[in-house]
Amino acid sequence: MEKRRVIFHSGVIAVLVVTVLAAYANVLDGQFVFDDSRIYNNPNLRITSLDWASLRQVVLKSEPVTRPVANLSFALNYYLHGDALPGFHLFNVLVHLLTGVLLYGLVLDTLPLLPGLQSYRPAEPGGNTPYPWLAFLAVWLWLLHPLQTQAVSYVVQRMSSLAAMFYLLSLWLYVRGRLRHDRASMLFYAGSVVAGLFALGSKESSVTLPFFILLYEWYFLQNLRPDWLRRHLPAVALAAGVAILLGFFYLGGDPVARILAGYDGRDFSLAQRLLTEARVLFFYLGLILFPAPGRLNLDHDFIVSTSLLQPVTTLLAVAALAGMVWLACRSARQHRLFSFALIWFLGNLLVESSVIALELVFEHRLYLPSMLLFAAAVTEIGRRLPPRWLRAGVATAVALAMLLGFWTFERNKVWHDRISLWSDCAQKSPAKARPKNNLGVALKRAGRLPEAAEQFWAVIAIDPTFTEAYNNLANIMVDVGRGDEALRLYGKALELSPGNPAIHDNIGRLLLERRNYGRAMMHFAEVVRLQPDFPEAQANLLFAQRMWRQGASPLTAQDH
């Protein structure tokens, strides 16, 4: 029997590996995109040795400094293969696979603890229980789900997948330690602590881990006993205290002021974000249920809720959210995994979907929260299928996994390069300025200047205050020899953002080319004042001053 289990589990892992590699094969040579600039523009990650000085540089100097584990993983990529992109993507895919294997182990250990499932024992290759089949199908569907592409194919979002991997490892090691009855259990507990610290060092949202370890203990190992919960209230309070202390650490000494200050640069308030996130929550659930590639987007254009009735779906979403919480509590006894999965979903979205002034919607935030929803769904459906329908149920799950894998492969075509990604975003968010601006930048880099200019004009039509679009359009005018038009556009950009050193530098360089050294000198002096650590601007300032003193060119009106 033991040999059959080993063969079955080995076959499961082999299927997961082969199908996931096939689904992500077309993204391995994909470009760096969007916030991947945190990687390729970070000189502290470009290490050539694994000595203490290099590692210290990565940990203490790479932004964000609160995510040293993720930064170390990027630095390791550079150490092993430099800028070669396949290595970065392969690392992400391997993290995704390992996370799936850990999820398989956790679900496999959890299913026997569920009340009422023990009596469900159809014959299968892994033994005399349904647990391996249910765990395999749940994990397979989660791994191949196209919603995970943003956490896997988007290199910098390794921060999310790596944090989830260590989060799961920590929880699973705790569970394995609890299920043992020997001295070795202490090694599992120690490993759980270390993995938890690694999760926290990958992404701050892992702060919820102590709470979910305690909740798992109460749900599955203590059978929801009220007396156990009462006796361990100090442990619950300690977990809450640790989370609060970590919040103070990440947000500084005055977290409320820090949170409120984050909204200074947003077009929504704290109250509006909280109202909107209730609707975003159900938007996320819709993406989980129907993740066709045409519905996925890096830059969703989501309408902000300005009140409970604007739009009216806000009130419905708030009521439904309250209903979800009630349902999770109400179903805990009879549908243990379903209840836990709902709380897991809501709790692991709490950090990024509540008061902190982040973007409203990002799909990678669902990477960890969505995991147990798949296990709960497969388990609830599987235990209700009549024996004569089991084969049909498994065949349906396999067909669904293949469809999800195909959709993942199709979605990964979009992640291949900057133009394909931002073209997709601009098409799906036509009223949003940022995707069109970023598409314009990608087109300009590819030398497709007329198409790039068209995108920048479209940005200005959507948002006449979008400074970057004027600056980008002016750069194109410089490239095509239309200096007067470029100066007019730079001037408009400067009106909108007078303290922007990049705009002053662009104007100065154009004036330098036109030999208007007096006006160029003024702009370079402003660049140096605003950004003292800009050696190129300092050199240009010195050159302009020297040429101006020599009387090389008068100040002309057209160059103002």
Protein Blocks (a to p, Z undefined) as FASTA:
>chain_A
ZZmmmmmmmmmmmmmmmmmmmmmmmmmmpccehjlmmmmmmmklmccbfcfklmmmmmmm
pccfklmmlmmmmmmmmmmnojalklmmmmmmmmmmmmmmmmmmmmmmmmmmpghklmpc
cddfkbjbfklmmmmmmmmmmmmpmklmmmmmmmklmmmmmmmmmmmmmmmmmmmmmmpc
cfklmmmmmmmmmmmmmmmmmomklmmmmmmmmmmmmmmmnoopaklmmmmmmmmmmmmm
mmmmmmmmmnojblmlmmmmmmmmpcbdfklmmmmmmmmmmmmmmmmmmmcfklgcfbdc
ddddfbfklcfklmmmmmmmmmmmmmmmmmmmmmmmlmmmmmmmmmmmmmmmmmbccdfb
dfklmmmmmmmmmmmmmmmmmmmpcfklmmmmmmmmmmmmmmmmmmmmmmmmmmmpmmlm
mmmmmmmmmmbmklmmmmmmmmmmnopamlmmmmmmmmmmmmmmlmklmmmmmmmmmmno
paklmmmmmmmmmmmmmmlmklmmmmmmmmmmnopaklmmmmmmmmmmmmmmlmklmmmm
mmmmmmmmnopaccdfklZZ
